Amino acid sequence: MTSWFVLILASLWAGAQNALAGGGSFITLPSLMVTGMDARAANITSTVALFPAQIVMGLTGRKQAESPPGVSFKALFVISLVGGALGGLILLATPSSFFAKLVPWLVLFATAIFAWGSFFRKPLAPGTAAIPPRTEMVVQFLIAVYGGYFGGGIGFLMMAALTMAGLAVRAAGATKNVLAGVMNASAVAMFVFSHEVYWKQVVVTAIASSIGGYAGARMLSVVNEKALRVFVVVIGIALTVGLFWRG
């Protein structure tokens, strides 16, 4: 019962964290592992459980979504769909023991990306493209593969790529939300048939994170976003250390 109580609280927290600053998967991954599953199963279960909230986020901002100059939105959609499916297939083919050793490095990478996107990345002027259209499509495909495989930090990776390709920050944020849902949709479509999806935990996490996400959205105007981003980085560092120590 204690592990389920921890999961509920962590999922509420993760939903609010995603709405306010991102990084909710840093919370759901270890909390799902506490309920008795290995790292790969926890990652798969977390992806499925957090997917409904991604759909809501994507649909909410779909009208503001745009494509960078020289790249069609349809192309980004297809690239994200295919890349996410490939990443999901690679994850399902990865032995659990190998993935357990890889997880600390993935969390470390995701934490570094989150910290860079939050505190060190300098935004370009709107309409200024630092990378050509073809490069943006290749980068989006690689992000989609990574997103289907693990997913931590994909928001900041896409924000960086889309703004460097010439999108304004607000449009890049909306586009990122849509594409994140697309790449995870293809991965989730495969994961739902996996025996490593723990459906009781999925239901609990999905409900609690949705409630937390609603509360987080309501708190957007009063919560210090920078402090939240610092908190996510601290959580990521602590989780990285704990995973390396456990391994």
N, C-alpha and C positions, 0 to 999 in steps of 0.2 A: 504493500500500500504506500510505503514511503516513496518508492521509485516512481509510482504513478502520480503522486502528489507533486514530486519534483518536476515530472514531465509536464503537468498542467501549468504550473507556475512558469516553467521555462518557455513553454509555447505561448502563453500570454505575453511574456516579456519579448519573445522573438517577433511576434506579430507587431507589437508596438515599435520595436527597434527597426523593423523593416520599413514601417510607415514613416518613421521620424528620420532615420539616417542610413538604414541598410545594415547588413551584417547579421541578420537573424539566424542564418544557418550556422553561425558560430555557436549559437545557443542550443539549437535543436540537435545538432550532431552528438555532443557529449551527453545530453539528457536522454536521448534515445538509447545510447550505449549503456546508460545506467540501468535501463529496463531489461538488459540481458542479451542484446544483440551485438554482433561484431561490427567493425567499422564500416565494411562494405554494405551490410544490410542496413545499418543506421543511415548511411548516405542515400541509399535507394529509397528507404522509407521517408526520409526527410524531404527528398525531392518530390515524391508523390503527395505528401501531406501539405507542403507549402504551395503546391501548384494552383489550387483554387483562388488563393489570394492574388497570385500573379495574373490570372485571367481577369480578375476585377480591376487590377491596376492598369492592365493593358487596354481593356475596353474603355475605362474611364478617360484615358488620355489619347485614344486613337485618333481623334480629330486634330490633335496638335502634332501628331507624328508626321515626319517628313523624311525624304531621302536626301543625301548629300548631292551636290552638283555632279552630274555625269553618271550617277548610279540610280537605277530605278528602285522604288520600294519593293516591287515584286521580286527583283533579283535578290535583295537583302532578305526578303521573306523566305525564298526558296533555299538560299545559302544557309540561313539559320536552321531551317527545318532539316536539311540534309546533314549539316554538321552536328546538330544535336542528336540525331539518330545514330550517327557514327560514334559519337562520344558515348552514348548509352550502350551500344554494342560492345565497345572496347571495355567498358566497366563490367558488363556481364561476363565477358571473357577473361577478366582479370581474377586470378586466384585470390581468395579472401586473405590468405597469409601475406601475399605480396602487397595487396591494397592496404593492409594494416600498417605495413612498414612505410608505405608511400604517403599515407594520410598526414603525418606530421609535416612533411615537406610541402604538401598541398596547402595545408592551413597556414604555414609560414609564408608561402607565396601569396596566398589570398590576403593575409594580414598586411604584407608589404605593399600590395596593390592598393588596398583600402587606405593605408596611411599616405601613400603617394597621391592618390586621387583626392584625399581630404585636405592635405596640408601643404603639398609641395608642387602639384601640377599647376602651371600657369596657363589660364585659359587664353585662347587666341581671340582676336577680334572677330565678331560675327561675319561670316562670308569669306573668311580667309582660310584657304585650304593648304595644309602642310604636306598632305599625301595625295597622290593621284587616285582617280576612281578605281582602277584595277587593284591597286595596293589595298584600298579600303575593303574591297570584296574578299581578297585573300585573308586580310586580317580578321574580318567578320567570320569567315569560315573557321579559322583557327580558334577564335573565341567561342564559336558555337560547339566545336568539338570538345573543348575544355569544359564548356557549360554542361554538356550532356554527360561528361565524365565525372565532374566534381561540382562545379558551379560557384564556388566561393570567389567573390571579387569580379564576377562577370559584368556587373553594373558599371563599375569604374573602368574596366577595360573597354566597354562599349562607349561610355561617355568620352573617354580619351580619344578613341578612334573616330567617333562621329564628329566631334568638335574639330579634330585635326583635319577631317575631310571637308569641313566648311559649314557645318550646322551650328546654329546658335544654341546656347546652353539649354534653354527651355525646350526647344524642338528636339534636341538630342536626348533630353530626359524622357520625353514622351515616346520617342522612337525606341529608345533603350528598353522601356517597359514592355512595349509590344513585342519586340524581337526576343526578349528574355522569355516571355510566355511561349513564343513560337518554338524556340530551341528546346525548351523543357517539355513542350507538348509531345514532341517526337520521342524524347527519352522516356517520358511517363507512359506513353502508349506501349512501350516494350516492357517497362518495369512492372506494370499491373499484372502481367502474366508470370512474373517471377515469384518463386516460393520465398524469396527474401523480403517481400513486402509484408510487414506486420500490420495487419489491417486494424486491429484494435488501437494500436499506437497512431496509425494514420488518422483515424476518426477523432481521437482525443486531440492530437496536435492540430489538425485542420480546424476544428471548432474553436479551440482555445486561441490559436494564432489569429483567426479571423476576428474574434472578439478583441484581442489585443491590438490588431491592426486598425480596427474601428476607433478604439480609444486613442491610439497613437495619432491617427489622422485628426481627431478632435483637439489634440494637445499641440499640434504643429505650431500654433501661433504663440504659445507660452513657454515652450521648452527650448533651452539653449542647444541648438543643433551642434555647435562646435564641441560642447562638453560631451554630447552623446557620441560623436565620432571618436573623441579621445577614449571614451569608455569602450567602444567597439575594438579599438586597437589594443587596449589593455587586456580585454577578454581574449582576443586573438593570440597575444603573446603568452598569456597564462595557459591557454589551451595548447599552444605549440609546445611549451615547456612540459606540460603534463603528459602530452602524447609521446614526446621523446623519452621522458622519464619512464613511462609505462612500457615503452618498447624496449 
